[in-house]
């Protein structure tokens, strides 16, 4: 739909063009003869657009008149603050009647047009009616959708119950109630099964009845509270609902922001937990390394104490060796080299002494061998004498 300002401008321009055309025709001049084909085509297009605008306005005005009949126009603005629309419509009806009377009296049929204020009032009223119709259609469609959703939920529940009952019937009756001897279904079990089902259905009906009664009581309480609020002037109006919707939207935005913050904090907590786990692993490895290093440090300390003890021993030995070394050095400083003949004589004496030692060692070996043989013979003699004594003692007994 075109905006009301554009509609009014086009309608006024078309009115001015029609009026100029009428005056030019009255003067006996035909301005269409001086126009070119392109100008005529443009004029035709403008006239068609103006006719479309006028048709739209006419259709809107007809809808308005159908809804607001002339007999009801007098009581439209009876309420407080509602005199503007009634005065406008009454003035419009009077003008229409006046112009119709003038048109009947005059030979020239002039087009009747509404003022911009009247057009705006009619368009505003039509927009309000259209919004009300849209809201009503939305409510009806929501009700229909809710009804269909309820029907679908009920159908799903009934299907699930039917499926469950079919499974239970097949389990308890078709398979579980068969007599093994006759291979037939036992009638008592079937009757008992249906009696149990009827009892369970009766208990469910009783529960639903009690729930329905409680809901009715709650509904009555809520209606009484609403009546009390309306009597006290605390009933909520459309403005209050709009305000509540705005506040609800603001709270929803805040909740969304808080949810985003919570999600961000959860992600940060997850990352922090991962970092903490990595640091825990590093701490565990470092703790093991520290324990290993501690044991190694203790072993190194023990080794160091042993090395210190050995160092003390070595130092003592070194001092002794230094003393011996100094003594030997002192002896070496006082050493005198003998003569060659003296050395040869000493060497010859050494050879003679070595020969004597070897000969005496040989004699000692020979003497040891003789001693061994003598010991053996002595042992044999002792054994023989002991045996002889033993025989003598035996013989005397």
C-alpha positions in Angstrom: 0.0 0.0 0.0 1.3 3.5 -0.8 2.0 6.0 2.0 -0.7 8.5 2.8 1.5 11.5 2.0 2.3 10.2 -1.5 -1.3 9.4 -2.1 -2.4 12.9 -1.0 0.2 14.6 -3.2 -0.7 12.6 -6.2 -4.4 13.1 -5.6 -3.9 16.9 -5.3 -1.8 17.0 -8.5 -4.4 15.0 -10.4 -7.1 17.3 -9.1 -5.1 20.3 -10.2 -4.5 18.7 -13.6 -8.2 17.9 -14.0 -9.2 21.4 -12.9 -6.8 23.0 -15.4 -8.1 20.7 -18.1 -11.6 21.7 -17.2 -10.8 25.4 -17.3 -9.0 25.1 -20.5 -11.9 23.3 -22.0 -14.2 25.9 -20.7 -12.1 28.6 -22.4 -12.4 26.7 -25.7 -8.8 25.8 -26.0 -7.5 22.2 -26.4 -4.0 21.9 -24.8 -3.6 18.3 -25.9 -3.0 19.3 -29.5 0.2 21.1 -28.6 1.7 18.0 -26.8 3.9 15.4 -28.5 3.3 11.7 -28.4 5.8 11.1 -25.6 4.2 13.8 -23.5 0.8 12.3 -24.2 2.1 8.8 -23.2 3.5 10.3 -20.0 0.2 12.1 -19.3 -1.7 8.8 -19.9 0.7 7.0 -17.4 0.2 9.7 -14.8 -3.5 9.6 -15.3 -3.5 5.7 -14.9 -1.4 6.0 -11.7 -3.8 8.7 -10.4 -6.7 6.4 -11.3 -5.1 3.6 -9.4 -4.6 5.8 -6.4 -8.2 7.0 -6.6 -9.4 3.4 -6.9 -7.4 2.5 -3.8 -8.8 5.5 -1.9 -12.3 4.7 -3.1 -11.9 1.0 -2.0 -10.7 2.1 1.4 -13.5 4.6 1.8 -16.1 2.0 0.8 -14.7 -0.4 3.4 -14.9 2.4 6.0 -18.5 3.3 5.0 -19.5 -0.4 5.1 -18.1 -0.7 8.6 -19.3 2.7 9.8 -22.8 3.3 8.5 -24.2 6.8 8.3 -26.9 6.1 10.9 -24.2 5.2 13.4 -22.0 8.2 12.7 -23.7 10.4 15.2 -22.7 8.2 18.2 -19.1 7.5 17.3 -17.6 10.3 19.3 -19.9 10.0 22.3 -17.2 8.9 24.7 -14.8 11.3 26.4 -12.1 12.5 24.1 -13.6 10.9 21.0 -15.3 13.9 19.3 -12.7 14.4 16.5 -13.8 11.4 14.4 -17.5 12.0 14.8 -17.1 15.7 13.8 -14.9 14.8 10.8 -17.3 12.1 9.6 -20.4 14.3 10.1 -18.7 17.2 8.2 -17.7 14.8 5.5 -21.3 13.5 5.1 -22.7 17.1 5.1 -20.1 18.1 2.4 -21.0 15.0 0.3 -24.7 15.8 0.6 -24.0 19.5 -0.2 -21.9 18.8 -3.2 -24.4 16.2 -4.4 -27.1 18.8 -4.3 -24.8 21.3 -6.1 -23.9 18.7 -8.7 -27.6 18.0 -9.3 -28.3 21.7 -9.7 -25.2 22.4 -11.9 -24.6 20.9 -15.4 -20.8 20.3 -14.6 -20.0 17.1 -12.7 -17.0 17.9 -10.6 -15.2 15.1 -8.7 -15.6 15.1 -5.0 -12.5 14.7 -2.9 -11.7 14.2 0.8 -9.4 16.5 2.7 -5.9 15.2 3.8 -7.0 15.1 7.4 -10.1 13.0 6.6 -7.9 10.7 4.5 -5.5 10.3 7.3 -8.3 9.6 9.8 -9.7 6.9 7.5 -6.3 5.4 6.8 -5.5 5.4 10.5 -8.8 3.7 11.3 -8.2 1.2 8.5 -4.7 0.5 9.8 -6.1 -0.1 13.3 -8.8 -2.4 12.0 -6.2 -4.2 9.9 -3.9 -4.6 13.0 -6.9 -5.8 15.0 -7.8 -8.3 12.3 -4.1 -9.5 12.1 -4.0 -9.9 15.9 -7.3 -11.7 15.8 -6.0 -14.0 13.0 -2.8 -14.6 15.0 -4.8 -15.5 18.1 -7.0 -17.8 16.1 -4.0 -19.4 14.3 -2.3 -19.8 17.7 -5.4 -21.4 19.1 -5.7 -23.7 16.1 -2.0 -24.6 16.4 -2.3 -25.2 20.1 -5.3 -27.4 19.4 -3.5 -29.3 16.7 -0.4 -29.7 19.0 -2.7 -31.0 21.8 -4.4 -33.4 19.3 -1.0 -34.6 18.2 0.3 -35.1 21.7 -2.9 -36.9 22.6 -2.5 -39.1 19.6 1.1 -39.8 20.4 0.1 -40.6 24.0 -2.7 -42.8 22.8 -0.4 -44.5 20.3 2.2 -45.2 23.0 -0.5 -46.5 25.4 -1.9 -48.7 22.7 1.5 -50.0 21.8 2.2 -50.7 25.5 -1.1 -52.4 26.1 -0.7 -54.5 23.0 2.8 -55.5 24.2 1.4 -56.3 27.7 -1.6 -58.2 26.2 0.7 -60.2 24.0 3.1 -60.9 26.9 0.5 -61.7 29.6 -2.3 -63.3 27.5 -1.2 -64.5 24.1 2.1 -66.0 25.5 1.7 -66.1 29.3 -1.9 -67.3 29.7 -1.6 -70.5 27.5 -2.2 -73.8 29.2 0.7 -76.1 28.5 -1.5 -79.2 28.5 -4.4 -78.0 26.3 -2.4 -75.3 24.5 -5.3 -72.9 24.9 -5.7 -69.5 26.6 -6.9 -69.7 30.1 -10.2 -67.7 30.4 -9.6 -66.8 34.1 -6.3 -65.0 33.3 -8.0 -63.1 30.5 -10.8 -61.9 32.8 -8.3 -61.0 35.6 -6.2 -59.1 33.1 -9.2 -57.0 31.9 -10.4 -56.5 35.5 -6.9 -55.2 36.4 -7.0 -52.9 33.4 -10.4 -51.5 34.3 -9.3 -50.9 37.9 -6.2 -49.1 36.8 -8.3 -47.0 34.3 -10.7 -46.2 37.1 -7.9 -45.1 39.4 -6.5 -42.9 36.6 -9.9 -41.4 36.0 -10.2 -40.6 39.7 -6.8 -39.0 39.7 -7.7 -36.9 36.7 -11.0 -35.9 38.3 -9.2 -34.8 41.5 -6.7 -32.9 39.4 -9.5 -31.3 37.4 -11.3 -30.2 40.6 -8.1 -28.7 42.0 -7.5 -26.8 38.7 -11.0 -25.5 38.8 -10.5 -24.3 42.3 -7.3 -22.5 41.2 -9.1 -21.0 38.3 -11.8 -19.7 40.6 -9.2 -18.2 42.9 -7.4 -16.5 39.9 -10.7 -15.1 38.6 -11.5 -13.7 42.0 -8.0 -12.2 42.3 -8.5 -10.6 38.8 -11.9 -9.2 39.8 -10.4 -7.8 43.0 -7.6 -6.2 41.0 -10.1 -4.8 38.5 -12.2 -3.4 41.3 -9.2 -1.9 43.0 -7.9 -0.5 39.7 -4.9 -2.7 39.6 -5.8 -4.6 36.4 -3.1 -4.7 33.8 -3.8 -2.8 30.5 -2.2 -3.1 27.1 0.4 -0.5 28.0 1.3 -2.5 31.1 1.7 -5.6 29.0 3.9 -3.8 26.5 6.0 -2.5 29.4 6.2 -6.0 30.8 7.2 -7.3 27.4 9.9 -4.7 27.1 11.2 -5.5 30.6 11.0 -9.2 29.8 13.0 -8.6 26.6 15.5 -6.6 28.6 15.8 -9.3 31.2 16.1 -11.9 28.5 18.9 -9.9 26.9 20.6 -9.7 30.3 20.1 -13.4 30.9 21.6 -14.0 27.4 24.6 -11.8 28.3 25.0 -13.6 31.6 24.8 -17.0 29.8 27.5 -15.8 27.4 29.6 -14.6 30.3 29.0 -18.0 32.0 29.9 -19.8 28.9 33.0 -17.7 28.5 33.9 -18.3 32.2 33.3 -22.0 31.7 35.7 -22.0 28.7 38.2 -20.0 30.8 37.8 -22.5 33.6 38.3 -25.4 31.2 41.4 -23.8 29.8 42.6 -23.1 33.3 41.9 -26.7 34.3 43.9 -27.9 31.4 46.8 -25.6 32.3 46.5 -26.7 35.9 46.6 -30.4 34.8 49.7 -29.6 32.7 51.3 -27.9 35.6 50.4 -30.8 37.9 52.1 -33.2 35.5 55.1 -30.9 35.4 55.1 -30.7 39.2 54.8 -34.5 39.5 57.8 -35.0 37.1 59.8 -32.3 38.9 58.9 -33.9 42.3 60.2 -37.2 41.0 63.3 -35.5 39.7 63.8 -33.7 43.0 63.5 -37.0 44.9 66.0 -38.6 42.5 68.3 -35.6 42.9 68.0 -35.8 46.7 69.0 -39.5 46.7 71.8 -38.7 44.3 72.9 -35.8 46.6 72.9 -38.1 49.7 75.0 -40.6 47.8 77.3 -37.9 46.6 77.6 -36.6 50.2 78.4 -40.1 51.4 81.0 -40.4 48.6 82.3 -37.0 49.6 82.7 -38.1 53.2 84.5 -41.3 52.1 86.7 -39.2 49.8 87.4 -36.8 52.7 88.4 -39.8 54.9 90.6 -41.2 52.1 92.0 -37.7 51.6 93.0 -37.6 55.3 94.6 -41.1 55.0 96.4 -40.1 51.8 97.6 -36.9 53.4 99.1 -38.9 56.3 100.6 -41.3 53.8 101.9 -38.4 51.8 103.5 -36.8 54.9 105.1 -40.2 55.6 106.3 -40.5 52.0 107.6 -37.0 52.1 109.6 -37.8 55.3 111.0 -40.9 53.7 111.6 -39.0 50.5 113.5 -36.3 52.4 115.5 -39.0 54.3 116.3 -40.8 51.0 117.2 -37.5 49.4 119.5 -36.8 52.4 121.0 -40.2 52.0 121.3 -39.7 48.3 123.1 -36.4 48.9 125.6 -38.1 51.3 126.1 -41.2 49.0 129.6 -42.0 47.9 130.4 -44.2 44.9 132.8 -47.0 45.7 135.9 -47.9 43.6 135.7 -50.4 40.8 138.0 -53.0 42.4 136.0 -52.7 45.6 132.8 -53.1 43.7 134.2 -56.2 41.9 135.4 -57.7 45.1 132.0 -57.1 46.7 130.3 -58.6 43.7 132.5 -61.7 43.9 131.7 -62.0 47.6 128.0 -61.7 46.7 128.3 -64.5 44.2 130.1 -66.7 46.8 127.5 -66.0 49.4 124.7 -66.8 47.0 126.4 -70.1 46.1 126.7 -70.9 49.8 123.1 -70.0 50.4 122.0 -72.3 47.6 124.2 -75.1 48.9 122.8 -74.6 52.5 119.3 -74.5 51.1 120.0 -77.8 49.3 121.3 -79.3 52.5 118.3 -78.1 54.4 116.0 -79.7 51.8 118.0 -83.0 52.1 117.8 -82.8 55.9 114.0 -82.1 55.7 113.6 -85.2 53.5 115.6 -87.3 55.9 113.6 -86.0 58.8 110.4 -86.9 57.0 111.7 -90.5 56.4 112.8 -90.7 60.0 109.4 -89.5 61.2 107.7 -92.2 59.1 109.9 -94.9 60.4 109.4 -93.6 64.0 105.6 -93.7 63.5 105.8 -97.2 62.2 108.0 -98.3 65.2 105.5 -96.7 67.6 102.6 -98.4 65.9 104.4 -101.8 66.1 105.3 -101.3 69.7 101.7 -100.3 70.6 100.4 -103.4 68.7 102.8 -105.6 70.6 101.8 -104.2 73.9 98.2 -104.7 73.0 98.8 -108.4 72.2 100.7 -108.9 75.4 97.9 -107.4 77.4 95.4 -109.6 75.7 97.5 -112.7 76.3 97.9 -111.9 80.0 94.2 -111.5 80.4 
